[in-house]
Structures are given as C-alpha cells and as structure tokens.
Amino acid sequence: MLDSAILPCQIFEEAWNNSKKIKSASSKDSNEIDDLSRNHVLRLPGFLVAEGDEWDSFRLVEATSQLVSLSLIIQHNADGLVGLSMHPLAHAWAKDRQDPKQQGVAWVAAGCILTLSRQNSTMWQTQERQLLPHIQSYLDIKIGRVFSFGDESSVVPILLQCGWILSNMRQDTRLKHLLKDIFIGISKNPKEPSKESLPLYDLRAKSLLNTGKNKKAVTLLEQVVKIRQTTLAEDHPDRLASQHVLASAYRANGQIKEAFALLEQVIKIRETIQAEDHPNRLASQHALAIAYQANGQIKEAFALLEQVVKIRENIQAEDHPDRLASQHVLASAYQANGQIKEAVALLEQVIKIEETTLTEDHPDRLASQHVLASAYRANGQIKEAVALLEQVVKIEETTLAEDHPNRLASQHELAGAYQADGQVNEAIVLFKQVVRIKRVKFQMEHPSRIVSEK
C-alpha cells in the first residue's frame, strides 16, 4: 500500500506513541468523524501492539533484520535517520500476491500507521520529502473501493487524517479529488455542513482556501462557525479554531475589517486560557499580524511579529514550518518598514532551509522566493529579482489555476520587475493579463484588484 521508496522508521514509534495515548485516554470510541479510536489501534500490525510504558523497538528490529536477510527490503541510515525501502520489483510482487481481502487488511493497517503517527507534526513537516511518495501511493486507489474494507467509523477517520496530511503538504489537487470521493462515499452535500460531520467541512474549507476559492471558503466557514457557536462554549478549541480559519478566509477575500474583528476576539479569549507560547495562540497572533500588514498598519504588524518570532525561535527548531512562516512574514514587514537589507538576509536564511525540507513546487517555498524577489527589487537587485520571479511563475503556471491569487500575485510582481529592468513590452503584456483575470475573479473593492489596476 505504501511506496517502495525510503520510509523513515520513526513513523512506527510515533504510531505506537499515539496508540498508547488513545488506549489510555478512554474506554469509549471518539464521537468526531475524524477521530482515531481504539478500533484503529487494534488494526495496527502485531509488532506495534501498545504494551509497556516505553517504546521497545525489539520486534521491529527483529522483523526488519529477517526481511533484510531475505533481500526483501533495504535498511538505510543517513544523517542519523533510519529508514527502510524495497526494490520496486519486490514491492510490486508483494502487492500483487495479496488477494482482495488481504489488500483491505493491509490498506487499513498502513492507514493506521500513517495517521496515528501524524500526531508528531514535526516529523511529518521535517521529513515531508521522504513521506510524500508513501501518502501518494497509499491513496492511489479507488476510494469507493476503500469503503468495502470496513465500516465508515473505521475508514472515514483514516481518509480525513490523510486529507489533512495532503493539505499540509499542499497536495491541493489530490486533496480536492479525495474530498469529492469522500462526500460521494458518505452521501453528504459539500455545501451544507452538518453538526456530526463538521471536521469534514473544516477540511473542505481549507482545501478551498489553498486553491484560491476564498469566497466559497468564507461562505462555508460562516456556516461552520454558526453551528459551533450554537453548540460549543466560546473558549472551546474547535470553536476558536473555526473562527481563526474564518478570519484568515476573510483576509484572503479582502474583508480586512471582518478579519480584524474576529481575530481580536479569538486572541482575547486565547490570552486568558493559553500560555504565551501555546501554538494556537501564536498562530492567531501571526494571522493578526498579517491582517495588520494587509491594512497598512506596518508598525503594529512589526511589533507583533517580532514577539511571535522571538517565542518561536526559543521553542521550535530552525526548520519548523511555523517558525519559518513567521520569519517569512517578519521579513515582509521589514521590507514594508524600509529595512530592506534585514528583509533580504532573513528571507535568504528561510529559503536556504526550505530548499532542504520542501519540494520546489511547495507553495510555502514559492511564497518565500516571491517575497525575496520583491526584496531584491527594492534593494536594486533587479536582475536577481527577475530571474527568481521567472522561476516562481514558471512553476506556478504548471501547478495553479490561472485565477489563483498566488499565481496572479507572482505574475504582477514579475511584471513590475520587468518594468524596472526596462523590459517594458513584457511588463505591459503581463500586467494586462493579470488585470483581465482579476476583474473577473475579484470585486472592484478587493485590495489585490485595486493594486493591479493602479
């Protein structure tokens, strides 16, 4: 079910760790549609049975050694990271010799390993390149068939957790197709959220935001938030999380005032119940800083971002995506504040790390390169700006729809760089293309459209 490429062995330990937490938390299965339960723990392979208080790798090492001795798998150890791989022919042979029932058991077991290990978000974030082919291979199956492998309470949580993995990896097209299949499989209307299935609609809203469908995301999230406001206390984590995402959708849709109001409300509550270094509190402050910047309140954005970055640098590794994201936005604030050299230095540092952890078409890496190119241009490094933006635009034209906000933003920035470089004809052609698309996609008062039409 997984790929033949190197699979980090850490994934087994992390699956075991979370299975132990689930077994000790409660004797009852969870009620949320995306929650993994004791039933998923029971579907893990035998060598991952949660016994004892500490992880014991003996059974994994024993099984690995036997398979290595038979030349069925290869063990790798590079830079302290241990992994396993299979020769593609051996992998195909092992997969093809399973009958349909065995394939179903294997699919569920592999899904339980993948999704239970997801609780260690740092591992998934820092080893994304190694894990990506495995989640792709795992989902390379007709989802309609998956529902024959078990009841919905077993299959749907695995699919939704895999969906969040795709979202975090920015596999936007794959996620879009997966969601379509899930809605069909459980007979739900993607436009009408129901109380018992809200996590599914959370994921759909995130997918809409990732693909630039900001208006649709706002419409969906307003419904989700309304339901949670009538059923959950104002300080409930799920209610706050929905409000946070809705505020981000408002900002992306150009509704800056609505974003401010909601984020300030969320932060006010989080400051009373969460420590200053709590990830969710920092995330909301990060989002508020972006809203400040979008509204031209550079000093407020700068002050808040410096605070967030300082905390994250103390508690997160230098390659942690959240830390990199805040440094990215802080660098943008440096530029807006006229501190161009500081912006360039910080962005070059961020990109150097992202080039080792993210694929070249990952939106986060592209976004950092976009902002660095803008800083280069502001610093008089026009040739470097043009070269970097041409690279970004070339990739985004193959991965994003022509009306995706990120693609339009990069094309707009490249047009400006062409103009600064004296390539006036190229600039005019690109500016006209961007304006034409934005007039169709955005309302007249949308900030992005206003900027391009100036």
N, C-alpha and C positions, 0 to 999 in steps of 0.2 A: 504493500500500500504506500510505503514511503519510497523515496528515490534511492538510487544506488550511490549517490554522492556522499561525502563525509557527513555523518550525523554526530554532533557533539554528545559525548557520553553524559555530560552534566544534565541532559534532559531527563534521564532516568532518575537521578537523585532528586531533581526538583519535582517530578511527578510523584515520587514517594513522599516527599515532604508535605505536599498539599493533600495527598490522600490520607495521611495521618491526621492532619488538621480536620478534614471532613469527618473522619471516623470518630474523632474525639469531641467534635462540636455538638452533635445532637444525634439522637437515635431516629429522628424523623427526616424524611427527604425534604429538600427545599421546595418552596412554592413557586419561585420565579421561573419563567420559561427558559431562562438561560443558565440557571444554576446547576452546577455539577453536584451529584449526590452520592450517597453510599453505593447506589447501584453502579455508578461509573467506577468507583474504587474496586468493586468486585469483578469488574470486567478487565482489569489490568492483567498482564501476564503474570504467571506464578512467581517469577523472580522479583516482582515488585510488591509482593504482599507486605502490608504495613505492620511489621512486628518489631517489638523493641522500641526504645526511645531515641535511638540514633541510627542513621543510615549505615547499613552494612553492605558493602559492595561485593561481598564474597560470591554470592550466587551469580551476579552479573559478570564478574571476572571469570568464574568457572565456565559459564556458558560461552563467553567470548573466547576464552582460550581453546575450547573444544572446536568452535567454528573456525577459528584461525588455523588450527592444526589440520582441518579438513580443507583448507584453502577456499572456504565459502565466503569469508569476509577478510578484510584487511584492517589492521589496527594502525592508527596514526597518532603521533604525538609531536605537535609543532607549537612552539611558544607556550608550552605548559598546558595546552588544550588537547585533551584526549578525544579521539573520535573514531568511528567505525565506518567503513564503506564496503561495498560489494562490487565485484566485476559486473558490468552491465549484463553480460550473458547469464551469469549465475543468478542475478537479480530477476531477469525475465523467466528463467527456468523455475525458480522458486515460486514466482507469482502464478505462472501458468499451470503448475501441477496441483493447485488448490481447486477443490470443487466449489460450487456456489455457496454452500453452507460455510465452508472453511473461510472463504473470502469475506463473508459477512462477519464472522467472529474476528478475523484479523483486522477488518476495517474498524470495527468498534474498539478493539484493544489499542490499535495505533492511535485512534482519535482520542482515547482516554489519556494516553501518554502525552500527546501533543497539548491537549487542553488543560490537563492538570498541571503540567509544567509551566503553563502560561502565567501562573501567579508570580513567578520570578520574572517580572517585566524587564529587568536589567539584562538578564541572559538573552532574552528574545531581541532586545534592542541592540546589544553589542555584537551578537552573533547572527544578525539578520541574514547576511550573505550565505552563511552555512545552512541556515534553517529554511530559507526561501524555497529551494527546489523540493524540499520534503512536503511543505504545505501545498505546493502546486501539484505535486504528484498525488498527494492524498485526496485532493478534491477533483482529480482528473477522472471523474466517474459520473454517471448519470444520477443526479440527486434523487430523481424519482425512485430509482432502484434502492437507494440507501434506506428509504422508509420501510423496506422489507426486512432490514437487518435487525429491527427491534421496534418497540413502541415509541410514540412521539416523545415521551418523557426521557427516553434514552438517547434518541437520535438528534432531536432539536437542540438541546444544550450543546452538543458537540459541534453542530453546524454553526450555531450562533457564536460560540467561542472562536471557531475557525474564522468566522466573518470578522471578528474584532482583530484577529491576527492579520488578516488581509488588509483591513483598514489601517492598522498601524504601520504595515509595510508599504502602504499606498499602492496596493494592487487594485486600483479603483475599478477597472473593467471586470476583473474576476469577481470582485465583491458585488458589483451590480448584477451580474448573471446569477450568482449564488442566491442573492436576496429574492430575485424573481422566482427561482425554483423553490425556495422555502415557502414563499407566500402561496404558491400553487399547491405545494405538498401538504400544507396545513389548512388550506382553504380560507385564507384571510385576505381582506381588502387592504392593499398597501396604503390607501389614502384615508382609511378610517381606523384610527387606533382604538384598541380595546384594552380595558383595565388589566386583564390577565396576560396580555402579550406586549406590554409596554417596552421591555428590553429589545424586542424585535424592531419596534418603531424607532427606538433610540439609534439602533444600528443603521436603519434606513436613512434617518436624518443625517447621520454622519456621512453616509455614502453620498447623499445629495450635496452636502457641503464640499466634500472632496472633489466632486465632479463639476463644481461651479453652479449647481442648481440652487442658488441661495434663496430665491423667492419661494420655491417649493419647500425648502428646508424650514423656512420661517413658518409657513402655513402648517406644516406637520408638527413642528415643535410647539407651536402655540396650543395645539390640541393636546399634546402630551403633557405639557406643563399644567394646563387647565385641569386635567384628570388628576394629576398628582397633588395639585393644590387643594382639591376637594377630599383627598383620601389620606394625605400624609401631613405630619406636623411641619411647621415652617423650617425647622432645623434638621429634618430628615435628610440623610446624604443623597438619596435618589432624587428628591425634590430639588435640592440645591444643585445637583449635577445637571438636571434638565434645564434649570434656569440659567446656569452658566453657559451651556451649549446654545440655548436660545439667544442669549446676549451676544455670543460670538456670531451667530447667524444674522442677527440684526446689524452688527457692524459690517459683516461681509456684504450685506444687502444695502448698505448705505444709510441705514437707520441708526445714526450715531446717538441721538438723544435717547432712544429706547434702550440701546446697548448700555449707555451710562447708567440710566436709572436702575436697570435690572442688576448690573454688576455691582453697583454700590450697595444695593440691598443684600446681595449674596455675600459680599465681603464683610459687611457689618455683622451678619449672623455668624459667619465663619470665624471672625476675630474673637467672638465670645465663646466658641466651643472648640476651637482648634489652636494648637501651638503655632508660633510664627513660622516654624519650619515644616509644617504639615504640607504635603504635596498638593492637596486640593486648594488650600488657602493660597499657596504660592501661584498655582495655576490661574486662580481668579484675579490675583493682583497682576500677573503677567498679561492677562486678557484686558484688564482695565488700562494698563499702560499702553497697549496697542490702540485702544479706543482714544485715549488722550492724544496719542500721536496723530491718529487719523483726523482728529478735530483741531489739530494745530496747537495743542497745549504741550509744547515740547518740554518746558521746564518740569511740569507735573509728571510727564512720561519719564523723563530722565531720572528724576528723584526716585520714583517708584521702581524703575528697572534696576538702578544701582543697588537698591535694597534687596530686590529679589535675586539678582546675580550674586551678591555677596553671600547670601544664605546658601544658595545652591552650590557655590564654589566650596563651601565648607562641608556640605553633607553629600555631594554627589561626585562621582568620578568625572574626569575631564571629558570622557566620551559619552556621558549620559545625555540622551536626546533632549531632555528638559533643560539641562544646563546650557547645552549648545543653542537651543531655541531662544533662551533669554539673552544669551550673549549676542546672538544674531540681531535681536530687536534692539538691544542696547547700542550695538554698532550703528544701526539705522538712526537711533536717536542722537548719537554722536555726530553723525553727518548732518542731521537736521539742525543741530546746535552749532554747526560750523567747525566742529572738531574732526576734520577730515582725516588727518594722519592717524588719530586714535581709531577712527572707524575702519580704515584700511588694515591697520595692524590686527585688530580684533577679528575682523572677517577672514583675513588670511589664516589666522590661527584656527578658527572654526572650520573653514573649508579643508584645511590640512587633515583635521581629524575625520571629518565626514567622508573624505575620499578613501579612508581606510575602513569605514563601517557601513557606508551606504552605496548602493549601485549608482551608476552615473545618471540614470533617469529618475532617481528618487526625488520627489517634489521638494523635500527639505534641502537637499544638496543643491538643486537647481535654484531654489529661492535664495540661498546664501550666495551663490555665484551671481545671481541677478543683482543683489544689493551691493556686492563687492564691485561689480562693473559700474554701478551708479556712483560708488565712492571713487573709483578710478577716474571716472569722467569729471567729477567735482574736483579731483586732485590734479587735473590737467593731463592725466594718462589716457588720452583719447584712444590711441591705437590698442592699448590693453583692454579698454572698455569695449571697443567694437569686437575684438577677437573673442572675448568671453561671452558677450551677448549673442554673437552669431552662433556660438556653440550651444548656448542655452535654448535659443529659439529653434534651432535645427532639431534638438531632441524633443522639445515641447510640441512641435508641429507633427511629430510622429506618435506622441503619446496622449495629447489632449485635444479635445474638440476645438474647432476654430473659434467658438464663442466662450471658451473657458477663461475666466478672469485672469488667471496666472499667465496664460499664453498671450492674451491681449496686453497685459502689463509689460511683459518682456519685449513684445514687438514695439510697443510705444517707446520703451526705453532705448531699444536699438535704433529706432527712427531718430530719436534725439541725439544719439551718439553719432549716427551717420551725418546729421546736420552739423554737429560740432567738428566732424572730421572733413567737412567740405564736400561730402557726397550728397549734394542737395537733391538730386533726382531720386536716388534710392530712398531718401528720407521722406519725400513727398508721397511717393507710391505707398510706402508702409503706413504713414500717418493716415492717408485716405482710407486704406483698408481697415485700419483699427477703428476709425470714426464710423465707417459704414456699419460695421458689426455692432459696435456699442449703441448706435442709435436704434437698432432692432432689439438688443438684449436689455438695455438699461433705460430706466425712466429719465426724463430730462434733468431732474434734480440730483441724480446719482453722482457722487463726487468723482468717480472714475470717468464718467462720460464728460463731465464739465472740464476735467483736466485735459482730456484729449481734444476737445473742441476749441480750446483757447487758441 
